[in-house]
Amino acid sequence: MNKKSNRVWGLRFIGFVAVLIFVFISLSCKSVQGAPNGQSTEQSADPAFLGDFDPIRLEDAMALRLSFGKIKPTQIRLYFVPRTNVVEAHLRDGMNSVVLMFDAQQRRSLAEGIDLYAQAYALYAAGNKSALPERKADRKNAFNRGGLSVAWGVLGTARTAHTEFRTNYEFLEKGKPYFVLTAEGGEDMEDSTVQSPLVHLYFSPAQLEALSEITRQDALQKHIDVLNEKAFAF
């Protein structure tokens, strides 16, 4: 092969490499443009992924529980997980630590039950006592039902299960119908002979309003917006 042929072949090779580099850069740019806020393409395609951030501690919520017939206050520590759009409610139930985990759809189902209670309570508070008659709360007369995940344990939350919740109301005091969130018992994912604890949480209208304000999707999105602004400020 003569020098001229070598030179031509070399130029063609350089041109080929240049084209490859250009294509690679173009694809990389498209990937970045299609996945804002530092997300990968796979993450941006996941509707549950809201941001690549660690769990966010939200404001605590308050509820009531019945323990041996006595009404006891329960502090609920709330966390928001941006990578999965899950809200976690951490609480103590007797000797167990319990975490109730609600994804976006499950929170919408819960909100539907809350709305049904709020409508009935508005009528009750206006004098229509038949809107919330006194009766035992059970599965048959629940406002609605939905799914949730639960983790629990004495020393930690090593056990997990998929189960259901139901919404209802119950009179803890005369003239005070409380909203009730019940987490049903569910089989441990690793041991079907073990079930998660049955949890009843009672909320007054004021407590329920505060919980709804904290966990509204637009309120959760504001936390993401603040973190994104800090993360990508230039």
C-alpha positions as CSV (number, residue, x, y, z in Angstrom):
1,M,0.0,0.0,0.0
2,N,1.5,3.4,-1.0
3,K,1.6,6.5,1.1
4,K,-1.4,8.1,-0.6
5,S,-3.6,5.1,0.1
6,N,-2.4,5.1,3.7
7,R,-3.3,8.7,4.0
8,V,-6.8,8.2,2.5
9,W,-7.4,5.2,4.8
10,G,-6.3,7.2,7.8
11,L,-8.6,10.1,7.0
12,R,-11.5,7.7,6.5
13,F,-10.9,6.1,9.9
14,I,-10.6,9.5,11.6
15,G,-13.9,10.5,10.0
16,F,-15.6,7.3,11.1
17,V,-14.4,7.8,14.7
18,A,-15.6,11.4,14.6
19,V,-19.1,10.3,13.5
20,L,-19.2,7.8,16.4
21,I,-18.2,10.5,18.9
22,F,-20.9,12.8,17.5
23,V,-23.6,10.2,17.7
24,F,-22.6,9.3,21.3
25,I,-22.7,12.9,22.4
26,S,-26.0,13.5,20.7
27,L,-27.6,10.5,22.4
28,S,-26.1,11.6,25.8
29,C,-27.6,15.1,25.4
30,K,-31.0,13.6,24.5
31,S,-30.8,11.4,27.6
32,V,-30.1,14.3,29.8
33,Q,-32.8,16.5,28.2
34,G,-35.4,13.7,28.5
35,A,-34.6,13.1,32.2
36,P,-34.6,16.4,34.1
37,N,-33.4,17.0,37.6
38,G,-30.7,14.4,37.5
39,Q,-33.0,11.5,36.9
40,S,-32.0,8.5,34.7
41,T,-34.2,7.7,31.7
42,E,-35.7,4.7,33.6
43,Q,-36.5,6.9,36.6
44,S,-38.2,9.7,34.6
45,A,-40.4,7.0,33.0
46,D,-41.6,5.9,36.4
47,P,-44.6,8.0,37.5
48,A,-44.0,7.2,41.1
49,F,-40.5,8.7,41.0
50,L,-40.6,12.3,42.1
51,G,-37.0,13.0,42.9
52,D,-33.7,11.3,43.7
53,F,-33.8,12.4,47.4
54,D,-33.8,10.6,50.7
55,P,-37.0,10.3,52.8
56,I,-38.3,13.7,54.1
57,R,-39.5,14.0,57.6
58,L,-42.9,15.7,57.6
59,E,-44.7,17.3,60.5
60,D,-46.0,14.9,63.1
61,A,-49.7,14.0,63.1
62,M,-51.8,13.2,66.2
63,A,-54.5,10.5,66.6
64,L,-56.1,8.6,69.4
65,R,-56.1,4.9,70.3
66,L,-58.0,2.7,72.6
67,S,-55.9,0.7,75.1
68,F,-57.7,-1.6,77.5
69,G,-60.8,0.6,77.1
70,K,-58.9,3.9,77.7
71,I,-58.4,6.6,75.2
72,K,-54.7,7.4,74.7
73,P,-53.0,10.0,72.4
74,T,-50.8,8.6,69.6
75,Q,-48.1,10.6,68.0
76,I,-47.6,9.6,64.3
77,R,-44.2,10.4,62.7
78,L,-44.7,11.0,59.0
79,Y,-42.1,10.5,56.3
80,F,-42.3,11.1,52.5
81,V,-40.3,9.0,50.2
82,P,-39.7,10.9,46.9
83,R,-38.3,7.9,45.0
84,T,-41.5,6.0,45.3
85,N,-44.1,8.7,46.3
86,V,-44.9,6.8,49.4
87,V,-46.0,8.3,52.7
88,E,-45.0,6.3,55.8
89,A,-46.8,6.6,59.1
90,H,-44.6,5.4,62.1
91,L,-46.2,4.7,65.4
92,R,-46.2,2.4,68.4
93,D,-48.9,-0.2,68.9
94,G,-48.4,-1.9,72.2
95,M,-45.0,-3.5,72.1
96,N,-44.7,-3.2,68.4
97,S,-43.2,-0.5,66.2
98,V,-45.6,-0.2,63.2
99,V,-45.1,1.5,59.8
100,L,-48.1,2.0,57.6
101,M,-47.1,2.8,54.0
102,F,-49.5,4.4,51.5
103,D,-48.6,5.0,47.8
104,A,-50.3,7.7,45.8
105,Q,-53.3,5.5,44.7
106,Q,-53.8,4.3,48.3
107,R,-53.7,7.8,49.6
108,R,-56.4,8.8,47.1
109,S,-58.6,5.9,48.3
110,L,-58.0,7.1,51.9
111,A,-58.9,10.6,50.9
112,E,-62.2,9.3,49.4
113,G,-63.1,7.8,52.8
114,I,-62.2,11.0,54.6
115,D,-64.4,13.0,52.2
116,L,-67.4,10.7,52.9
117,Y,-66.8,11.1,56.6
118,A,-66.5,14.9,56.3
119,Q,-69.7,15.2,54.4
120,A,-71.6,13.1,56.9
121,Y,-70.0,14.9,59.9
122,A,-71.0,18.3,58.4
123,L,-74.7,17.2,58.3
124,Y,-74.3,15.8,61.9
125,A,-72.8,19.0,63.2
126,A,-75.6,21.0,61.6
127,G,-78.2,19.0,63.6
128,N,-78.9,16.0,61.4
129,K,-78.0,13.3,63.9
130,S,-79.2,10.5,61.5
131,A,-76.2,11.3,59.3
132,L,-74.0,9.5,61.7
133,P,-76.1,7.2,63.9
134,E,-74.5,5.4,66.8
135,R,-73.7,1.8,65.9
136,K,-70.7,-0.6,66.0
137,A,-68.1,0.1,63.3
138,D,-67.4,-3.0,61.3
139,R,-66.4,-4.2,57.8
140,K,-69.9,-4.1,56.5
141,N,-70.7,-0.5,57.3
142,A,-67.3,1.0,56.4
143,F,-67.0,4.1,54.2
144,N,-64.6,2.4,51.9
145,R,-61.5,0.1,51.7
146,G,-58.1,0.2,50.1
147,G,-54.7,-1.5,50.1
148,L,-51.6,-0.6,52.0
149,S,-48.2,-2.1,53.1
150,V,-47.2,-2.5,56.7
151,A,-43.9,-3.2,58.5
152,W,-43.7,-4.1,62.2
153,G,-41.7,-5.7,64.9
154,V,-40.8,-5.4,68.6
155,L,-37.1,-4.3,68.2
156,G,-37.5,-3.0,64.6
157,T,-39.7,-3.4,61.6
158,A,-38.2,-6.5,60.1
159,R,-41.6,-8.1,59.2
160,T,-43.6,-6.8,56.2
161,A,-47.0,-7.6,54.7
162,H,-49.5,-6.4,52.1
163,T,-52.9,-5.8,53.6
164,E,-56.0,-3.6,53.5
165,F,-57.3,-0.6,55.4
166,R,-60.9,0.5,55.9
167,T,-62.4,3.8,57.0
168,N,-65.4,4.3,59.3
169,Y,-66.5,6.3,62.3
170,E,-67.0,5.5,66.0
171,F,-68.3,7.5,69.0
172,L,-65.5,7.6,71.6
173,E,-67.4,10.1,73.6
174,K,-71.1,11.1,73.5
175,G,-71.7,13.4,70.6
176,K,-68.2,13.0,69.2
177,P,-68.1,10.6,66.2
178,Y,-64.4,10.1,65.4
179,F,-63.1,9.0,62.0
180,V,-61.5,5.5,62.3
181,L,-58.7,4.2,60.1
182,T,-58.3,0.5,60.6
183,A,-55.3,-1.4,59.2
184,E,-56.3,-5.1,58.8
185,G,-54.0,-7.9,59.8
186,G,-51.9,-9.3,56.9
187,E,-49.7,-12.3,56.5
188,D,-46.0,-11.8,56.9
189,M,-44.4,-12.0,53.4
190,E,-41.7,-14.4,54.8
191,D,-43.9,-16.4,57.2
192,S,-47.6,-17.0,56.5
193,T,-48.2,-18.2,60.1
194,V,-47.5,-14.6,61.4
195,Q,-49.8,-11.7,60.9
196,S,-49.4,-8.0,61.3
197,P,-51.2,-6.3,64.2
198,L,-54.7,-5.0,63.8
199,V,-54.4,-1.2,64.2
200,H,-57.2,1.2,64.9
201,L,-56.5,4.9,64.7
202,Y,-59.1,7.5,65.7
203,F,-59.1,11.1,64.4
204,S,-61.1,14.0,65.4
205,P,-62.2,16.4,62.6
206,A,-59.4,18.8,63.5
207,Q,-56.8,16.1,63.6
208,L,-58.0,14.7,60.3
209,E,-57.8,18.1,58.7
210,A,-54.2,18.5,59.9
211,L,-53.3,15.1,58.6
212,S,-54.8,15.9,55.2
213,E,-53.0,19.2,54.9
214,I,-49.6,17.5,55.6
215,T,-50.1,14.6,53.2
216,R,-51.8,16.3,50.2
217,Q,-49.9,15.6,47.0
218,D,-49.4,19.3,46.2
219,A,-48.0,19.8,49.7
220,L,-45.6,16.9,49.1
221,Q,-44.6,18.3,45.7
222,K,-43.6,21.6,47.3
223,H,-40.9,19.7,49.3
224,I,-39.5,18.3,46.0
225,D,-39.6,21.7,44.4
226,V,-37.5,23.2,47.2
227,L,-35.0,20.4,47.0
228,N,-34.7,20.6,43.3
229,E,-34.1,24.3,43.5
230,K,-31.3,23.7,45.9
231,A,-29.8,20.8,44.1
232,F,-29.7,22.4,40.6
233,A,-29.1,26.0,41.5
234,F,-26.3,27.4,39.4
